[in-house]
Amino acid sequence: MHPEQGHELESPKPRRGIYLLPNLLTTASLFSGFYSIVNGMQGHFHRAAIAIFVAMIMDGLDGRVARLTNTQTSFGVEFDSLADLVSFGLAPALVAYCWCLQDLGNFGWLASFWYVAATALRLARFNTQVLYVDKRYFQGLPCPAAAAVIAGAMGLSSYYHPLPHMLLAIIIGIFLMVLGVLMVSNVRYYSFKESPFKERVPFVSIIAVVLVFVGISLAPMLVLFLAFITYAISGPVLTLKILREKRLQRQRGD
């Protein structure tokens, strides 16, 4: 074979450089997660909770911007996962530990570690199965939603009279354990990736959206907490519904 022909068969070298805009949003998400940790260590738990929600917004934007601008890269996927581990794994766990779990001794830090480990496992599984799963559903609770439950609980404590400290710590510890289990489970959750904006919807839908905005304006942390804990509960309900439908189909087939 001629040397020039062998050279033509070589695989092309990867292009250097990264796309700025989506990775800038990912960096903003990472910054918000780190900012949440710093504020949690300083005892500013309300700021820490808000920072986690800001990280969620940035995390939601980076992927959509990458798809809209056709700037999706393997680097962006890996960077996004690492940022998610910090913002939605380390940040909620460490802030919750500084907030109340440190008073529970070994159970407190073990619950925090379990949550971080479950987040890492959830992200690793998502990255390896993203091409083979049903796009309509997530397998396991998404880590931003799990982090939002913890952040919402922290935010609520700033507005409303909290429970007795030890009882609150036990509840948050149980939350971390259960949310970790839901993240690594096979429970299905709606992904909302099939946009309904181009389809006709009942008129009452716009009224519901207006009421949600009014609720967020009046009591943002309460509405966000209720919304995300409802989403966390919806997964087991949806999975049981799917299993029941499959069982009925098998019975009809028999």
C-alpha positions in Angstrom: 0.0 0.0 0.0 1.3 3.4 -0.9 2.2 5.6 2.2 -0.2 8.3 1.1 -3.1 5.8 1.0 -2.3 4.5 4.5 -2.3 8.1 5.7 -5.7 8.7 4.2 -7.1 5.7 6.1 -6.0 7.1 9.5 -8.8 8.3 11.7 -9.1 12.1 11.8 -7.6 13.9 14.8 -10.2 15.2 17.3 -10.8 19.0 16.9 -9.3 21.1 19.7 -11.2 23.7 21.6 -14.7 23.7 23.2 -17.9 25.6 22.6 -18.2 28.5 24.9 -21.9 29.1 25.5 -23.2 25.7 26.7 -20.0 25.1 28.8 -20.4 28.6 30.3 -23.8 27.7 31.5 -22.4 24.4 32.9 -19.8 26.4 34.7 -22.5 28.7 36.1 -24.3 25.6 37.5 -21.0 24.4 39.0 -20.4 27.8 40.6 -23.9 27.9 42.1 -23.3 24.4 43.6 -20.0 25.5 45.1 -21.6 28.8 46.3 -24.3 26.7 48.0 -21.6 24.7 49.9 -19.8 27.8 51.0 -23.0 29.4 52.3 -24.0 26.2 54.1 -20.6 26.1 55.9 -21.2 29.7 57.0 -24.7 28.9 58.3 -26.6 30.8 55.5 -28.9 28.0 54.6 -31.5 30.1 52.8 -28.9 31.4 50.4 -27.6 27.8 50.0 -31.0 26.6 49.0 -31.5 29.4 46.5 -28.1 28.6 45.0 -29.2 25.0 44.4 -32.3 26.2 42.5 -30.1 28.5 40.4 -27.9 25.6 39.6 -31.0 23.7 38.4 -31.9 26.5 36.1 -28.4 26.6 34.6 -28.3 22.8 34.3 -31.6 22.9 32.4 -30.4 25.5 30.0 -27.0 24.2 29.1 -28.3 21.0 27.4 -31.1 22.8 25.6 -28.7 25.5 24.3 -26.3 22.9 23.1 -29.0 21.1 21.2 -30.5 24.3 19.7 -27.0 25.5 18.6 -25.8 22.1 17.5 -22.8 22.4 19.9 -23.1 19.0 21.7 -19.8 17.4 22.4 -18.5 14.5 24.6 -16.5 17.0 26.6 -19.8 18.9 27.4 -21.5 15.7 28.5 -18.7 14.8 30.9 -18.3 18.3 32.2 -22.1 18.5 32.8 -22.0 15.2 34.8 -19.2 16.4 37.0 -20.9 19.7 37.6 -24.1 17.8 38.5 -22.3 15.7 41.0 -21.1 18.9 42.8 -24.3 20.9 42.5 -26.9 18.1 43.1 -24.8 15.6 45.0 -22.2 17.2 47.2 -24.0 20.5 47.7 -27.3 19.2 49.1 -25.6 16.5 51.2 -22.9 18.8 52.8 -25.3 21.7 53.4 -27.8 19.3 55.0 -25.1 17.9 57.2 -24.1 21.4 58.3 -27.7 22.3 58.7 -28.9 19.6 61.0 -27.4 16.1 60.3 -24.2 16.6 62.2 -26.2 16.3 65.4 -27.2 12.7 64.5 -23.6 11.3 64.8 -22.6 8.5 62.5 -26.1 8.3 60.9 -25.9 11.9 59.9 -22.7 11.7 57.9 -23.5 8.2 56.6 -26.8 9.5 55.2 -25.0 12.3 53.5 -22.4 10.0 52.0 -25.1 7.6 50.8 -26.8 10.5 49.0 -23.6 11.6 47.3 -22.7 8.0 46.3 -26.3 7.5 44.9 -25.9 10.7 42.9 -22.6 9.5 41.4 -24.1 6.1 40.5 -27.2 7.7 39.0 -25.1 10.0 36.8 -22.8 7.1 35.7 -25.8 4.9 34.8 -27.5 7.7 32.9 -24.4 8.4 30.8 -24.0 4.7 29.8 -27.6 4.1 29.0 -28.6 7.4 27.4 -28.7 5.9 23.9 -30.8 2.8 24.9 -33.6 4.0 27.2 -37.0 5.4 26.4 -36.7 9.1 26.1 -40.1 9.7 27.6 -39.0 8.5 31.0 -36.0 8.7 33.4 -34.8 5.6 35.0 -34.6 6.6 38.6 -35.2 10.0 40.2 -33.2 12.7 38.4 -30.6 14.2 40.8 -31.7 17.8 40.3 -35.2 16.9 41.5 -33.8 15.1 44.5 -31.6 18.1 45.3 -34.6 20.4 45.0 -36.5 18.4 47.7 -33.6 19.0 50.2 -33.2 22.7 49.1 -36.9 23.3 49.4 -36.9 21.9 52.9 -34.0 24.1 53.9 -35.8 27.1 52.4 -39.0 26.4 54.2 -37.1 26.4 57.6 -36.2 30.0 57.0 -39.8 31.1 56.6 -41.8 28.9 58.9 -41.4 27.7 62.4 -39.2 24.6 62.2 -39.9 21.3 63.9 -37.9 20.4 67.0 -34.2 20.2 65.9 -33.7 16.5 66.5 -37.0 15.6 64.8 -36.1 17.8 61.8 -32.6 16.1 61.6 -34.2 12.6 61.6 -36.7 13.6 58.9 -33.9 15.1 56.6 -31.7 12.1 57.2 -34.6 9.8 56.1 -35.2 12.1 53.1 -31.5 11.7 52.0 -31.7 7.9 52.4 -35.0 7.5 50.5 -34.0 10.0 47.7 -30.8 8.1 47.3 -32.7 4.8 46.9 -35.1 6.4 44.3 -32.1 7.8 42.3 -30.5 4.4 41.8 -33.8 2.4 41.5 -35.5 1.4 38.3 -38.5 3.5 39.1 -39.7 5.5 36.1 -40.2 9.2 36.0 -41.7 11.4 33.3 -38.9 13.2 31.5 -41.1 16.0 30.0 -38.8 15.9 26.9 -41.8 15.6 24.6 -42.8 19.3 24.5 -46.5 20.0 24.6 -46.1 23.6 23.5 -47.0 22.8 19.9 -50.1 20.8 20.8 -53.5 21.9 21.8 -54.2 21.6 25.5 -57.4 22.2 27.6 -58.1 25.8 28.5 -57.8 24.9 32.2 -54.1 24.2 31.6 -53.3 27.9 31.2 -55.3 28.7 34.4 -53.2 26.1 36.3 -50.0 27.7 35.0 -51.1 31.1 36.2 -52.0 29.7 39.6 -48.5 28.1 39.8 -46.9 31.5 39.1 -49.1 33.2 41.7 -48.2 30.5 44.3 -44.4 30.8 43.5 -44.7 34.6 44.0 -46.5 34.3 47.3 -44.6 31.4 48.9 -41.8 30.3 46.5 -40.1 27.7 48.7 -43.3 26.1 49.8 -44.6 25.7 46.2 -41.2 24.4 44.9 -40.9 22.0 47.8 -44.4 20.6 47.2 -43.9 20.5 43.5 -40.7 18.4 43.7 -41.7 16.1 46.5 -44.9 15.4 44.4 -42.6 14.6 41.4 -40.5 12.3 43.7 -43.7 10.4 44.7 -45.0 10.3 41.2 -42.3 7.9 40.1 -43.4 4.9 42.2 -47.0 5.6 41.3 -46.2 5.7 37.6 -44.2 2.5 37.9 -46.9 0.6 39.7 -49.4 1.8 37.0 -47.2 0.5 34.2 -46.7 -2.8 36.0 -50.4 -3.2 36.5 -51.1 -2.5 32.8 -48.5 -5.1 31.8 -50.0 -7.6 34.1 -53.5 -7.0 32.7 -52.1 -7.4 29.1 -50.6 -10.7 30.0 -53.8 -11.9 31.6 -55.7 -11.0 28.5 -53.1 -12.7 26.3 -53.5 -15.9 28.4 
